[in-house]
Amino acid sequence: MTSANPTSIPDAVSRRLADHQSAHLDDLCQWLRIGSVSSDPTARDEMDRAAAWVEAKFHAAGMATKRIATAGFDLVYAETPPVPDAPVVLVYGHYDVQPPEPLEKWVTPPFEPTVREGDLYARGATDDKGQVLTHIQSVTEWLASGTALPLQVKFLVEGEEEVGSESLEDNLEELAETLACDCVVISDSSQYGEGQPAITYGLRGILAMEIRVDGPSQDLHSGSFGGALMNPAIALCHLLSSLVDSDGRIAVPGFYDDVALPADQEADLIGSLPGDDQTMARQLGVPSLFGESGFSTNLRRWARPSFDINGLTSGHQGEGGKTIIPSFAVAKFTFRLVPDQDPDRIAAAVRKHLESRLPPGVRLTLDVGHGAPGMVTSIDSPFVDAAKAAIEEAFGVAPVMIREGGSIPIVARFQAALDADCLLLGWGQNDDGAHSPNEKFSVADYHRGIRASAALWQQLGRLSGRT
């Protein structure tokens, strides 16, 4: 592609971006100190503090701002003034974060942001406070510079992304007019690799479930009763192993009915990306990679469905041995889905599969959690071209086009409800540990992300009259 204009950001804005880097980092650290874990019932005050922090940031920048109450956690909305005949962009992000456990694995406390070797460590650093804040900072500096934005930017920052975005989904139809836009910008994903920025054009969906197997009314002595009844932990292991075969293919009947292979052009595009399995295995700390036979690693993690056990609980968990037959066993698991797979239909198929394989002597409870379909968006649009130019300007390298294996449940809903293109612009890295201990975000990429965002407003503004 043609190299981006290195001076597309107005001088007054560019100077502010350079002069206020320290303040931008301080802002992020303030927000990260708030332990806004949406899945923790004891963190409701922290959730409110996190929403209030970003609301105050919008208000201080001079944007029209409001909190939108929901049955769950508040939505925070802000907007800049309309610009006639110019595109309207909605920036979406979230202020809630994953639980920090296991705490003992953190080098420094999860809500005490710490910079080490150029990376900022804290829960929420990359997912998603750091990434959404890049866009807030860029608009703030545009407004503070006295330079008119060439388009209208709206912001919606929610507090339930990590638990399925239920409140936003419930209110999306009512909010559609307020959120109306030509393009949705989301930064909640990753670059392809260090020094290689990317634009993500596809996400996998998700289906979360929890299975519980109950046996005796209380834990029993395994010597006295072993062999006389079904052990719930063994029954659970049999059920879980029945969901996937030894080649990594999901064994639920009908699971693949709506799974389509990527078109040859897309498969070639994915296949042309640099990288190798040995390097990835070394980075992940495993002897080798594994997955569904017949597909490359990138295809398996981006364009094929997958099954993972997320947690197991049964029996004695403390130090030393305890010879018991546990009274129950529980597992949390998820399926990552690809476009056209319906989470509700998959949940029904999984239930039927597990119920048909339940061993005698135990009882099964299956709870369905949050689900969302996968999505793909066009790679041939003026919005994508504008993003390519902005990213190359800020990072000095043209971005590649990728899919992401993770899920942002609300994206497909935005596509349907707002009839808008989606730009998924990730500034993080695959090894940032978004749901793990020692989550981090490159300080340099944080500042590059702010600059790329500022350039994006200029590039999109040049589409005036074309939307």
C-alpha positions as a printed Julia matrix, in Angstrom:
467×3 Matrix{Float64}:
   0.0     0.0    0.0
   1.01    3.62  -0.37
   2.79    4.92   2.69
   0.61    7.0    4.96
   1.14   10.75   5.1
   3.49   11.15   8.09
   1.94   14.53   8.96
  -1.77   13.65   8.77
  -2.29   14.54  12.45
  -2.58   18.32  12.87
   0.56   19.86  14.39
  -1.24   21.18  17.46
  -2.65   17.71  18.22
   0.67   16.0   17.53
   2.48   18.29  19.96
  -0.04   17.55  22.7
   0.33   13.81  22.13
   4.09   14.1   22.58
   4.0    16.53  25.52
   1.42   14.64  27.59
   2.7    11.05  27.43
   3.48   11.03  31.15
  -0.01   12.27  31.98
  -1.55    9.65  29.68
   0.3     6.9   31.56
  -0.69    8.36  34.93
  -4.34    8.34  33.84
  -4.17    4.67  32.94
  -2.55    3.8   36.27
  -5.33    5.62  38.13
  -8.01    3.6   36.33
  -6.13    0.33  36.79
  -5.97    0.8   40.56
  -9.75    0.29  40.64
 -10.54   -3.43  41.02
 -13.62   -3.48  38.78
 -14.25   -7.24  38.62
 -17.79   -7.6   37.26
 -18.11  -11.27  38.25
 -17.32  -10.55  41.92
 -20.44   -9.6   43.94
 -18.22   -7.89  46.52
 -16.74   -5.51  43.92
 -19.87   -3.46  43.19
 -18.38   -0.32  44.75
 -15.25   -0.74  42.65
 -17.4    -1.15  39.54
 -19.13    2.13  40.34
 -15.77    3.85  40.9
 -14.46    2.61  37.54
 -17.56    3.93  35.74
 -17.31    7.25  37.58
 -13.63    7.57  36.67
 -14.2     7.29  32.92
 -17.33    9.47  33.14
 -15.24   12.19  34.8
 -12.55   11.81  32.13
 -15.12   12.41  29.39
 -16.64   15.34  31.25
 -13.25   17.0   31.84
 -12.53   16.77  28.1
 -15.67   18.76  27.37
 -17.72   15.94  25.86
 -21.45   15.55  26.38
 -21.58   12.69  28.88
 -24.14   10.56  30.68
 -24.41    7.41  32.77
 -27.05    4.97  31.58
 -28.47    2.86  34.4
 -29.23   -0.79  33.69
 -30.36   -3.82  35.66
 -26.66   -4.62  36.01
 -23.76   -2.2   35.81
 -24.02    1.28  34.31
 -23.13    2.15  30.73
 -21.06    5.3   30.25
 -21.82    7.29  27.1
 -20.09   10.38  25.68
 -20.0    12.22  22.38
 -18.31   15.07  20.58
 -20.38   17.58  18.56
 -21.87   16.41  15.24
 -20.01   17.34  12.04
 -22.31   17.79   9.01
 -21.78   15.34   6.13
 -18.95   13.6    8.02
 -18.83   10.0    9.26
 -19.98    9.15  12.76
 -17.79    6.71  14.69
 -18.74    4.78  17.83
 -15.85    3.67  20.07
 -16.78    0.72  22.27
 -14.85   -0.63  25.25
 -15.33   -1.94  28.78
 -14.27   -0.94  32.26
 -14.79   -4.35  33.89
 -11.92   -6.79  34.24
 -11.32  -10.47  34.85
 -10.81  -11.82  38.4
  -7.13  -11.56  39.36
  -6.81  -15.04  40.9
  -4.53  -16.88  41.46
  -3.06  -13.98  43.39
   0.11  -15.85  44.34
   1.15  -15.98  40.69
   1.4   -12.19  40.39
   4.89  -10.7   40.68
   3.33   -7.41  41.82
  -0.26   -6.95  43.09
  -2.85   -6.95  40.29
  -4.33   -3.55  41.17
  -1.02   -1.8   41.84
   0.16   -0.88  38.3
   3.89   -1.42  37.9
   6.19   -0.76  34.93
   8.84   -3.41  34.33
  11.09   -3.51  31.26
   8.78   -1.3   29.25
   5.53   -3.11  30.11
   2.79   -1.94  32.47
   1.57   -4.81  34.68
  -1.94   -4.75  36.17
  -5.29   -6.47  35.77
  -7.08   -4.67  32.95
  -3.92   -3.17  31.44
  -4.57   -4.64  28.0
  -8.11   -6.0   28.52
  -9.51   -3.44  28.14
  -8.8    -0.27  30.09
  -5.49    0.46  28.4
  -6.75   -0.13  24.91
 -10.03    1.81  25.11
  -8.25    4.64  26.9
  -6.05    5.19  23.83
  -9.11    6.46  21.96
 -10.32    8.56  24.87
  -6.9    10.18  25.17
  -6.65   10.93  21.43
 -10.05   12.66  21.34
  -9.23   14.52  24.56
  -6.06   15.92  22.97
  -7.86   16.86  19.75
 -10.38   18.86  21.76
  -7.76   20.43  24.05
  -5.66   21.54  21.08
  -8.42   23.77  19.77
  -8.41   21.84  16.49
 -11.86   20.85  15.29
 -12.43   17.12  14.96
 -13.25   16.26  11.33
 -16.06   13.87  12.38
 -18.26   13.0   15.34
 -16.95   10.44  17.82
 -19.27    8.66  20.24
 -18.11    6.48  23.13
 -19.85    3.61  24.89
 -17.96    2.0   27.78
 -19.74   -0.85  29.54
 -19.19   -2.86  32.71
 -20.27   -6.37  31.78
 -18.15   -7.48  28.81
 -16.36  -10.08  30.91
 -19.7   -11.62  31.94
 -21.51  -11.54  28.6
 -22.74   -7.93  28.09
 -26.28   -8.85  29.13
 -27.32   -5.34  30.16
 -26.02   -3.79  26.97
 -27.77   -6.42  24.89
 -31.02   -5.83  26.75
 -30.81   -2.08  26.09
 -29.26   -2.09  22.62
 -32.51   -1.72  20.68
 -33.57    1.22  22.83
 -30.13    2.81  22.46
 -29.81    2.22  18.72
 -30.74    5.81  17.81
 -28.29    7.25  20.32
 -25.52    4.94  19.13
 -26.25    5.35  15.4
 -22.98    5.46  13.48
 -21.23    4.53  10.27
 -18.44    2.58  11.91
 -17.74    0.95  15.29
 -14.13    1.07  16.51
 -13.08   -1.52  19.1
  -9.62   -2.03  20.57
  -9.83   -5.18  22.68
  -7.61   -7.57  20.75
  -3.97   -8.02  19.76
  -1.43   -7.23  17.14
  -0.24  -10.18  15.09
   3.14  -10.1   16.8
   5.77   -7.8   18.23
   6.35   -5.0   15.74
   3.54   -6.24  13.48
   0.24   -4.38  13.96
  -2.97   -5.89  12.64
  -6.58   -5.19  11.82
  -8.92   -7.96  12.97
 -11.79   -8.74  10.61
 -13.24  -11.78  12.37
 -13.92  -13.07  15.89
 -15.04  -16.41  17.22
 -18.22  -16.61  19.24
 -18.59  -18.3   22.6
 -20.82  -20.64  24.58
 -20.11  -20.98  28.31
 -21.52  -23.88  30.32
 -21.17  -25.45  33.76
 -21.74  -29.13  34.53
 -22.33  -30.62  37.98
 -22.45  -34.32  38.77
 -23.89  -35.29  42.17
 -23.54  -38.67  43.83
 -23.82  -39.54  47.53
 -25.28  -37.03  49.97
 -21.85  -36.55  51.57
 -18.2   -37.46  50.99
 -17.6   -41.16  51.71
 -14.61  -43.23  52.83
 -13.12  -44.63  49.63
 -11.98  -47.8   51.37
 -15.39  -48.6   52.82
 -17.42  -47.69  49.73
 -15.03  -47.74  46.77
 -16.4   -50.07  44.11
 -19.93  -49.91  45.49
 -21.11  -46.75  43.75
 -20.23  -44.39  40.92
 -17.65  -41.77  41.87
 -18.96  -38.36  40.66
 -15.45  -37.19  39.73
 -14.93  -40.25  37.53
 -18.36  -39.76  35.96
 -17.49  -36.13  35.23
 -14.2   -37.13  33.61
 -16.02  -39.6   31.34
 -18.56  -36.96  30.33
 -15.96  -34.3   29.61
 -13.77  -36.66  27.6
 -16.79  -37.61  25.49
 -17.01  -34.02  24.2
 -13.77  -34.13  22.2
 -11.87  -36.89  20.43
  -8.14  -37.64  20.43
  -7.62  -35.58  17.27
  -9.06  -32.44  18.87
 -12.39  -32.65  17.01
 -15.55  -31.93  19.02
 -17.61  -35.12  19.25
 -21.09  -33.67  19.8
 -23.43  -34.89  17.01
 -24.39  -32.04  14.68
 -21.8   -29.65  16.1
 -20.16  -28.98  12.73
 -23.37  -28.72  10.68
 -23.03  -24.93  10.26
 -19.23  -24.7   10.19
 -17.93  -23.47   6.83
 -14.37  -23.64   5.62
 -12.73  -20.27   4.89
 -12.68  -19.35   1.2
  -9.48  -20.19  -0.62
  -8.53  -16.52  -0.83
  -8.84  -16.11   2.93
  -7.05  -19.38   3.67
  -4.18  -18.2    1.46
  -4.14  -14.84   3.26
  -3.93  -16.52   6.66
  -1.37  -19.01   5.39
   0.89  -16.22   4.15
   1.33  -14.7    7.62
   4.76  -15.18   9.22
   5.27  -17.44  12.22
   5.82  -21.1   13.04
   4.51  -23.64  15.52
   7.86  -24.23  17.19
   8.27  -20.56  18.07
   4.73  -20.32  19.41
   5.16  -23.47  21.5
   8.34  -22.05  22.99
   6.62  -18.74  23.79
   3.73  -20.57  25.46
   6.0   -22.87  27.44
   4.69  -26.17  26.04
   6.59  -29.01  24.3
   4.43  -28.74  21.17
   1.13  -27.39  19.89
  -2.01  -29.5   19.49
  -5.38  -29.08  17.83
  -7.87  -30.35  15.29
  -6.12  -32.41  12.62
  -5.9   -31.11   9.09
  -5.7   -27.38   9.84
  -2.89  -24.92  10.46
  -2.53  -23.39  13.9
  -3.85  -20.01  12.79
  -6.88  -21.58  11.13
  -7.55  -23.67  14.25
  -7.43  -20.71  16.62
  -9.22  -18.2   14.37
 -11.59  -19.97  11.99
 -12.38  -23.34  13.58
 -14.44  -24.02  16.72
 -12.81  -25.33  19.88
 -13.64  -26.81  23.29
 -11.85  -26.03  26.54
 -12.3   -26.96  30.18
 -11.86  -23.77  32.21
 -12.06  -25.12  35.73
 -12.54  -28.36  37.71
 -13.67  -28.79  41.31
 -14.16  -32.02  43.26
 -13.05  -33.7   46.41
 -10.09  -32.76  48.57
  -8.11  -29.73  47.36
  -5.86  -29.06  50.34
  -2.41  -30.28  51.33
  -1.89  -33.98  51.83
  -4.13  -36.89  50.95
  -7.72  -37.56  51.92
  -9.11  -40.89  50.77
 -12.69  -40.05  49.88
 -15.31  -40.5   47.23
 -16.43  -36.9   46.7
 -20.14  -36.18  46.85
 -20.04  -34.01  43.74
 -17.85  -32.81  40.87
 -18.14  -29.57  38.88
 -16.54  -28.28  35.69
 -16.77  -25.01  33.82
 -16.2   -25.22  30.07
 -16.55  -23.17  26.93
 -16.89  -23.67  23.22
 -15.46  -21.08  20.86
 -17.8   -20.85  17.88
 -17.37  -19.64  14.32
 -19.78  -17.51  12.25
 -23.13  -19.21  11.46
 -23.01  -21.42  14.57
 -25.99  -20.67  16.84
 -25.06  -20.78  20.56
 -28.59  -21.86  21.57
 -28.64  -24.74  19.09
 -25.18  -25.87  20.18
 -26.21  -25.72  23.86
 -29.2   -27.97  23.16
 -26.99  -30.46  21.28
 -24.45  -30.54  24.11
 -27.18  -31.14  26.69
 -28.61  -34.04  24.68
 -25.13  -35.52  24.21
 -24.24  -35.38  27.92
 -27.6   -36.63  29.17
 -27.38  -39.63  26.87
 -23.96  -40.54  28.3
 -24.63  -40.05  32.0
 -23.4   -43.1   33.96
 -25.88  -44.78  36.35
 -25.9   -43.8   40.0
 -25.27  -40.05  39.62
 -27.35  -36.96  38.8
 -26.55  -34.32  36.2
 -27.13  -30.55  36.31
 -26.13  -28.48  33.28
 -26.26  -24.68  33.38
 -25.91  -22.6   30.23
 -24.03  -19.33  30.69
 -23.42  -16.54  28.24
 -23.26  -17.16  24.52
 -22.59  -15.07  21.44
 -22.17  -15.8   17.74
 -18.94  -15.26  15.84
 -18.56  -12.46  13.3
 -16.68  -11.45  10.19
 -16.59   -8.06   8.56
 -15.54   -6.82   5.15
 -11.84   -6.31   4.52
 -12.62   -4.14   1.48
 -14.08   -0.89   2.79
 -12.97    2.73   3.0
 -12.98    2.4    6.8
 -10.4    -0.39   6.63
  -8.28    1.63   4.22
  -8.39    4.6    6.59
  -7.36    2.39   9.51
  -4.47    0.92   7.54
  -3.11    4.4    6.83
  -3.51    5.54  10.44
  -1.83    2.46  11.9
   1.09    2.62   9.49
   1.6     6.26  10.38
   1.75    5.55  14.12
   3.56    2.19  14.14
   5.76    2.68  11.08
   4.64   -0.68   9.67
   1.63   -1.54   7.51
  -0.87   -3.74   9.4
  -1.78   -7.26   8.34
  -5.36   -8.54   8.23
  -6.15  -11.29  10.76
  -8.95  -13.04  12.6
  -8.93  -13.38  16.38
  -9.79  -16.49  18.35
 -11.26  -14.6   21.28
 -14.8   -13.33  21.61
 -16.27   -9.86  22.07
 -19.92  -10.85  22.45
 -21.45   -7.51  21.57
 -19.74   -7.05  18.18
 -22.14   -9.19  16.18
 -25.04   -7.46  17.94
 -23.64   -4.08  16.92
 -23.46   -5.22  13.3
 -27.11   -6.26  13.35
 -28.58   -3.43  15.46
 -26.57   -0.5   14.08
 -25.94   -1.74  10.51
 -22.39   -0.43  10.83
 -18.96   -1.66   9.82
 -16.65   -2.74  12.65
 -12.96   -1.88  12.93
 -11.16   -4.13  15.42
  -7.84   -2.45  16.08
  -5.79   -4.27  18.7
  -2.76   -2.62  20.27
  -1.92   -5.51  22.63
   0.21   -8.62  22.16
  -0.74  -12.3   22.3
   1.48  -12.78  25.35
  -0.08   -9.94  27.36
  -1.87  -12.47  29.6
  -5.28  -10.84  29.31
  -7.04  -13.43  31.53
  -3.95  -14.6   33.39
  -1.7   -13.47  36.22
   0.79  -10.72  35.34
  -1.38   -9.14  32.65
   0.6    -6.45  30.89
   0.5    -3.81  28.16
   3.51   -2.34  26.36
   3.9     1.3   27.36
   5.27    2.09  23.89
   2.28    0.42  22.23
  -0.08    2.34  24.51
   1.4     5.6   23.22
   1.46    4.32  19.63
  -2.18    3.34  20.01
  -3.07    6.88  21.09
  -1.25    8.26  18.07
  -2.87    5.73  15.7
  -6.26    6.71  17.11
  -5.58   10.41  16.53
  -4.53    9.66  12.96
  -7.64    7.53  12.46
  -9.95   10.5   13.11
  -8.15   12.48  10.42
  -8.19    9.6    7.95
 -11.88    8.85   8.55
 -12.72   12.52   8.33
 -11.45   12.49   4.77
 -14.37   10.21   3.93
 -16.8    13.09   4.46
 -19.6    13.01   1.93
 -19.0     9.32   1.12
 -21.0     7.75   3.96
